[in-house]
Amino acid sequence: MSALTFRLSEQKHQRLKEMAQQQNVSVNKLLDETVSVLLAEHDAYTRFLARVALGKNQVPRGLDLLNKAIG
């Protein structure tokens, strides 16, 4: 496990502490969970972009298959 140090304004730090307290977790746990969500969203977006790249120049074929499926 790694340690990370970064700077926050006092206002943001206080809000984080309050949010963590409301959720009955530590600030560390709150940030860890938040980063996990952020990374999952990034991974999903990256997979989406990879799939888009695979489908480039395939629009006519895709529309043809769609027409066959519904027609």
N, CA, C and O atoms as CSV, one atom per row, in Angstrom:
chain,resi,resn,atom,element,x,y,z
A,1,MET,N,N,0.851,-1.169,0.000
A,1,MET,CA,C,0.000,0.000,0.000
A,1,MET,C,C,0.896,1.232,0.000
A,1,MET,O,O,1.963,1.235,0.614
A,2,SER,N,N,0.460,2.264,-0.686
A,2,SER,CA,C,1.229,3.500,-0.786
A,2,SER,C,C,0.568,4.618,0.001
A,2,SER,O,O,-0.644,4.625,0.217
A,3,ALA,N,N,1.385,5.545,0.415
A,3,ALA,CA,C,0.887,6.756,1.068
A,3,ALA,C,C,0.982,7.896,0.068
A,3,ALA,O,O,1.932,7.977,-0.710
A,4,LEU,N,N,0.001,8.763,0.095
A,4,LEU,CA,C,-0.055,9.888,-0.822
A,4,LEU,C,C,-0.349,11.145,-0.009
A,4,LEU,O,O,-1.252,11.162,0.827
A,5,THR,N,N,0.408,12.167,-0.260
A,5,THR,CA,C,0.191,13.443,0.421
A,5,THR,C,C,-0.209,14.477,-0.611
A,5,THR,O,O,0.441,14.610,-1.648
A,6,PHE,N,N,-1.274,15.206,-0.334
A,6,PHE,CA,C,-1.671,16.300,-1.214
A,6,PHE,C,C,-2.292,17.398,-0.381
A,6,PHE,O,O,-2.669,17.191,0.772
A,7,ARG,N,N,-2.392,18.560,-0.980
A,7,ARG,CA,C,-2.875,19.736,-0.258
A,7,ARG,C,C,-4.332,20.026,-0.616
A,7,ARG,O,O,-4.744,19.950,-1.774
A,8,LEU,N,N,-5.086,20.357,0.416
A,8,LEU,CA,C,-6.484,20.773,0.266
A,8,LEU,C,C,-6.685,22.064,1.040
A,8,LEU,O,O,-5.975,22.346,2.006
A,9,SER,N,N,-7.647,22.828,0.606
A,9,SER,CA,C,-8.014,23.983,1.417
A,9,SER,C,C,-8.636,23.479,2.718
A,9,SER,O,O,-9.153,22.364,2.773
A,10,GLU,N,N,-8.585,24.287,3.739
A,10,GLU,CA,C,-9.189,23.912,5.020
A,10,GLU,C,C,-10.678,23.616,4.860
A,10,GLU,O,O,-11.212,22.706,5.495
A,11,GLN,N,N,-11.335,24.389,4.011
A,11,GLN,CA,C,-12.767,24.201,3.800
A,11,GLN,C,C,-13.053,22.821,3.207
A,11,GLN,O,O,-13.963,22.128,3.662
A,12,LYS,N,N,-12.285,22.424,2.201
A,12,LYS,CA,C,-12.493,21.105,1.594
A,12,LYS,C,C,-12.174,19.991,2.582
A,12,LYS,O,O,-12.883,18.988,2.655
A,13,HIS,N,N,-11.106,20.179,3.336
A,13,HIS,CA,C,-10.738,19.162,4.326
A,13,HIS,C,C,-11.851,18.999,5.363
A,13,HIS,O,O,-12.206,17.878,5.727
A,14,GLN,N,N,-12.390,20.102,5.827
A,14,GLN,CA,C,-13.479,20.044,6.803
A,14,GLN,C,C,-14.703,19.342,6.216
A,14,GLN,O,O,-15.336,18.519,6.878
A,15,ARG,N,N,-15.026,19.676,4.973
A,15,ARG,CA,C,-16.182,19.036,4.329
A,15,ARG,C,C,-15.965,17.540,4.166
A,15,ARG,O,O,-16.890,16.750,4.354
A,16,LEU,N,N,-14.736,17.147,3.816
A,16,LEU,CA,C,-14.435,15.718,3.711
A,16,LEU,C,C,-14.590,15.018,5.055
A,16,LEU,O,O,-15.147,13.922,5.128
A,17,LYS,N,N,-14.098,15.649,6.116
A,17,LYS,CA,C,-14.230,15.055,7.442
A,17,LYS,C,C,-15.704,14.896,7.818
A,17,LYS,O,O,-16.102,13.874,8.377
A,18,GLU,N,N,-16.498,15.898,7.511
A,18,GLU,CA,C,-17.930,15.831,7.825
A,18,GLU,C,C,-18.613,14.731,7.013
A,18,GLU,O,O,-19.441,13.984,7.536
A,19,MET,N,N,-18.262,14.641,5.742
A,19,MET,CA,C,-18.853,13.612,4.887
A,19,MET,C,C,-18.475,12.216,5.385
A,19,MET,O,O,-19.320,11.323,5.449
A,20,ALA,N,N,-17.216,12.040,5.733
A,20,ALA,CA,C,-16.760,10.743,6.237
A,20,ALA,C,C,-17.486,10.394,7.532
A,20,ALA,O,O,-17.892,9.249,7.730
A,21,GLN,N,N,-17.645,11.367,8.399
A,21,GLN,CA,C,-18.338,11.130,9.665
A,21,GLN,C,C,-19.793,10.723,9.416
A,21,GLN,O,O,-20.306,9.821,10.078
A,22,GLN,N,N,-20.450,11.377,8.478
A,22,GLN,CA,C,-21.838,11.036,8.154
A,22,GLN,C,C,-21.957,9.609,7.635
A,22,GLN,O,O,-22.970,8.944,7.853
A,23,GLN,N,N,-20.914,9.141,6.945
A,23,GLN,CA,C,-20.937,7.788,6.393
A,23,GLN,C,C,-20.281,6.763,7.316
A,23,GLN,O,O,-20.149,5.589,6.970
A,24,ASN,N,N,-19.879,7.225,8.482
A,24,ASN,CA,C,-19.247,6.367,9.482
A,24,ASN,C,C,-18.000,5.662,8.955
A,24,ASN,O,O,-17.782,4.480,9.221
A,25,VAL,N,N,-17.191,6.400,8.211
A,25,VAL,CA,C,-15.920,5.883,7.713
A,25,VAL,C,C,-14.846,6.940,7.961
A,25,VAL,O,O,-15.148,8.092,8.274
A,26,SER,N,N,-13.605,6.533,7.817
A,26,SER,CA,C,-12.507,7.496,7.944
A,26,SER,C,C,-12.389,8.292,6.645
A,26,SER,O,O,-12.912,7.887,5.607
A,27,VAL,N,N,-11.703,9.419,6.717
A,27,VAL,CA,C,-11.443,10.203,5.510
A,27,VAL,C,C,-10.640,9.352,4.534
A,27,VAL,O,O,-10.878,9.396,3.327
A,28,ASN,N,N,-9.695,8.581,5.051
A,28,ASN,CA,C,-8.893,7.709,4.199
A,28,ASN,C,C,-9.784,6.725,3.430
A,28,ASN,O,O,-9.623,6.553,2.221
A,29,LYS,N,N,-10.720,6.085,4.130
A,29,LYS,CA,C,-11.621,5.117,3.489
A,29,LYS,C,C,-12.518,5.817,2.467
A,29,LYS,O,O,-12.754,5.285,1.382
A,30,LEU,N,N,-13.012,6.992,2.804
A,30,LEU,CA,C,-13.857,7.756,1.889
A,30,LEU,C,C,-13.106,8.066,0.600
A,30,LEU,O,O,-13.639,7.880,-0.494
A,31,LEU,N,N,-11.870,8.539,0.731
A,31,LEU,CA,C,-11.074,8.862,-0.449
A,31,LEU,C,C,-10.719,7.605,-1.238
A,31,LEU,O,O,-10.718,7.629,-2.468
A,32,ASP,N,N,-10.420,6.512,-0.547
A,32,ASP,CA,C,-10.105,5.254,-1.227
A,32,ASP,C,C,-11.299,4.785,-2.053
A,32,ASP,O,O,-11.132,4.369,-3.200
A,33,GLU,N,N,-12.493,4.848,-1.488
A,33,GLU,CA,C,-13.698,4.446,-2.208
A,33,GLU,C,C,-13.967,5.379,-3.393
A,33,GLU,O,O,-14.372,4.924,-4.463
A,34,THR,N,N,-13.746,6.663,-3.203
A,34,THR,CA,C,-13.962,7.643,-4.266
A,34,THR,C,C,-12.998,7.403,-5.431
A,34,THR,O,O,-13.394,7.454,-6.595
A,35,VAL,N,N,-11.745,7.144,-5.107
A,35,VAL,CA,C,-10.757,6.875,-6.147
A,35,VAL,C,C,-11.102,5.580,-6.878
A,35,VAL,O,O,-10.905,5.493,-8.090
A,36,SER,N,N,-11.608,4.582,-6.175
A,36,SER,CA,C,-12.016,3.328,-6.818
A,36,SER,C,C,-13.108,3.579,-7.850
A,36,SER,O,O,-13.066,3.018,-8.945
A,37,VAL,N,N,-14.075,4.408,-7.516
A,37,VAL,CA,C,-15.150,4.744,-8.448
A,37,VAL,C,C,-14.590,5.510,-9.642
A,37,VAL,O,O,-14.945,5.226,-10.786
A,38,LEU,N,N,-13.731,6.461,-9.383
A,38,LEU,CA,C,-13.123,7.252,-10.449
A,38,LEU,C,C,-12.342,6.368,-11.417
A,38,LEU,O,O,-12.447,6.533,-12.632
A,39,LEU,N,N,-11.562,5.432,-10.884
A,39,LEU,CA,C,-10.792,4.527,-11.747
A,39,LEU,C,C,-11.699,3.583,-12.529
A,39,LEU,O,O,-11.422,3.290,-13.692
A,40,ALA,N,N,-12.771,3.104,-11.915
A,40,ALA,CA,C,-13.710,2.236,-12.624
A,40,ALA,C,C,-14.375,2.982,-13.775
A,40,ALA,O,O,-14.549,2.424,-14.858
A,41,GLU,N,N,-14.747,4.235,-13.547
A,41,GLU,CA,C,-15.338,5.045,-14.611
A,41,GLU,C,C,-14.338,5.269,-15.741
A,41,GLU,O,O,-14.704,5.215,-16.915
A,42,HIS,N,N,-13.085,5.520,-15.392
A,42,HIS,CA,C,-12.051,5.708,-16.407
A,42,HIS,C,C,-11.852,4.421,-17.217
A,42,HIS,O,O,-11.729,4.469,-18.441
A,43,ASP,N,N,-11.821,3.288,-16.542
A,43,ASP,CA,C,-11.655,2.009,-17.234
A,43,ASP,C,C,-12.823,1.741,-18.180
A,43,ASP,O,O,-12.618,1.274,-19.301
A,44,ALA,N,N,-14.037,2.031,-17.741
A,44,ALA,CA,C,-15.213,1.828,-18.593
A,44,ALA,C,C,-15.141,2.731,-19.819
A,44,ALA,O,O,-15.453,2.299,-20.929
A,45,TYR,N,N,-14.734,3.969,-19.624
A,45,TYR,CA,C,-14.608,4.903,-20.746
A,45,TYR,C,C,-13.532,4.432,-21.718
A,45,TYR,O,O,-13.718,4.505,-22.933
A,46,THR,N,N,-12.420,3.954,-21.195
A,46,THR,CA,C,-11.339,3.452,-22.040
A,46,THR,C,C,-11.803,2.243,-22.848
A,46,THR,O,O,-11.497,2.139,-24.036
A,47,ARG,N,N,-12.536,1.330,-22.217
A,47,ARG,CA,C,-13.082,0.170,-22.950
A,47,ARG,C,C,-14.062,0.629,-24.020
A,47,ARG,O,O,-14.070,0.090,-25.127
A,48,PHE,N,N,-14.885,1.619,-23.700
A,48,PHE,CA,C,-15.829,2.154,-24.675
A,48,PHE,C,C,-15.091,2.706,-25.887
A,48,PHE,O,O,-15.465,2.423,-27.025
A,49,LEU,N,N,-14.049,3.489,-25.650
A,49,LEU,CA,C,-13.281,4.061,-26.759
A,49,LEU,C,C,-12.628,2.969,-27.605
A,49,LEU,O,O,-12.556,3.094,-28.827
A,50,ALA,N,N,-12.157,1.914,-26.975
A,50,ALA,CA,C,-11.555,0.806,-27.713
A,50,ALA,C,C,-12.595,0.122,-28.593
A,50,ALA,O,O,-12.304,-0.249,-29.730
A,51,ARG,N,N,-13.794,-0.041,-28.073
A,51,ARG,CA,C,-14.860,-0.662,-28.869
A,51,ARG,C,C,-15.295,0.235,-30.012
A,51,ARG,O,O,-15.596,-0.252,-31.101
A,52,VAL,N,N,-15.332,1.541,-29.779
A,52,VAL,CA,C,-15.656,2.492,-30.838
A,52,VAL,C,C,-14.627,2.375,-31.952
A,52,VAL,O,O,-14.979,2.365,-33.131
A,53,ALA,N,N,-13.359,2.287,-31.576
A,53,ALA,CA,C,-12.298,2.187,-32.580
A,53,ALA,C,C,-12.441,0.912,-33.403
A,53,ALA,O,O,-12.179,0.919,-34.606
A,54,LEU,N,N,-12.849,-0.168,-32.772
A,54,LEU,CA,C,-13.048,-1.424,-33.501
A,54,LEU,C,C,-14.205,-1.323,-34.487
A,54,LEU,O,O,-14.207,-1.999,-35.516
A,55,GLY,N,N,-15.181,-0.489,-34.179
A,55,GLY,CA,C,-16.364,-0.388,-35.016
A,55,GLY,C,C,-16.289,0.663,-36.110
A,55,GLY,O,O,-17.207,0.779,-36.922
A,56,LYS,N,N,-15.207,1.428,-36.141
A,56,LYS,CA,C,-15.096,2.456,-37.184
A,56,LYS,C,C,-15.166,1.799,-38.553
A,56,LYS,O,O,-14.660,0.695,-38.755
A,57,ASN,N,N,-15.794,2.484,-39.478
A,57,ASN,CA,C,-15.981,2.010,-40.851
A,57,ASN,C,C,-16.890,0.790,-40.924
A,57,ASN,O,O,-16.949,0.117,-41.953
A,58,GLN,N,N,-17.591,0.507,-39.846
A,58,GLN,CA,C,-18.497,-0.646,-39.819
A,58,GLN,C,C,-19.967,-0.216,-39.779
A,58,GLN,O,O,-20.856,-1.058,-39.651
A,59,VAL,N,N,-20.222,1.080,-39.886
A,59,VAL,CA,C,-21.596,1.572,-39.780
A,59,VAL,C,C,-22.495,0.977,-40.856
A,59,VAL,O,O,-23.580,0.502,-40.520
A,60,PRO,N,N,-22.109,0.974,-42.130
A,60,PRO,CA,C,-22.999,0.377,-43.139
A,60,PRO,C,C,-23.310,-1.092,-42.855
A,60,PRO,O,O,-24.454,-1.522,-42.999
A,61,ARG,N,N,-22.309,-1.854,-42.458
A,61,ARG,CA,C,-22.533,-3.275,-42.149
A,61,ARG,C,C,-23.452,-3.409,-40.934
A,61,ARG,O,O,-24.337,-4.265,-40.917
A,62,GLY,N,N,-23.247,-2.579,-39.935
A,62,GLY,CA,C,-24.094,-2.633,-38.751
A,62,GLY,C,C,-25.537,-2.297,-39.068
A,62,GLY,O,O,-26.449,-2.950,-38.561
A,63,LEU,N,N,-25.759,-1.289,-39.897
A,63,LEU,CA,C,-27.123,-0.931,-40.290
A,63,LEU,C,C,-27.762,-2.047,-41.108
A,63,LEU,O,O,-28.954,-2.321,-40.965
A,64,ASP,N,N,-26.975,-2.688,-41.963
A,64,ASP,CA,C,-27.484,-3.810,-42.751
A,64,ASP,C,C,-27.914,-4.954,-41.833
A,64,ASP,O,O,-28.981,-5.538,-42.023
A,65,LEU,N,N,-27.089,-5.271,-40.846
A,65,LEU,CA,C,-27.438,-6.334,-39.893
A,65,LEU,C,C,-28.671,-5.953,-39.090
A,65,LEU,O,O,-29.527,-6.798,-38.829
A,66,LEU,N,N,-28.769,-4.701,-38.700
A,66,LEU,CA,C,-29.922,-4.242,-37.944
A,66,LEU,C,C,-31.193,-4.365,-38.790
A,66,LEU,O,O,-32.226,-4.822,-38.299
A,67,ASN,N,N,-31.117,-3.960,-40.050
A,67,ASN,CA,C,-32.274,-4.066,-40.940
A,67,ASN,C,C,-32.690,-5.521,-41.116
A,67,ASN,O,O,-33.884,-5.817,-41.169
A,68,LYS,N,N,-31.740,-6.418,-41.206
A,68,LYS,CA,C,-32.047,-7.846,-41.346
A,68,LYS,C,C,-32.723,-8.368,-40.081
A,68,LYS,O,O,-33.641,-9.186,-40.145
A,69,ALA,N,N,-32.253,-7.881,-38.928
A,69,ALA,CA,C,-32.801,-8.358,-37.667
A,69,ALA,C,C,-34.231,-7.893,-37.423
A,69,ALA,O,O,-35.041,-8.628,-36.857
A,70,ILE,N,N,-34.544,-6.657,-37.858
A,70,ILE,CA,C,-35.882,-6.122,-37.596
A,70,ILE,C,C,-36.804,-6.250,-38.799
A,70,ILE,O,O,-38.015,-6.065,-38.680
A,71,GLY,N,N,-36.234,-6.568,-39.957
A,71,GLY,CA,C,-37.032,-6.581,-41.178
A,71,GLY,C,C,-37.510,-7.909,-41.505
A,71,GLY,O,O,-38.200,-8.087,-42.509
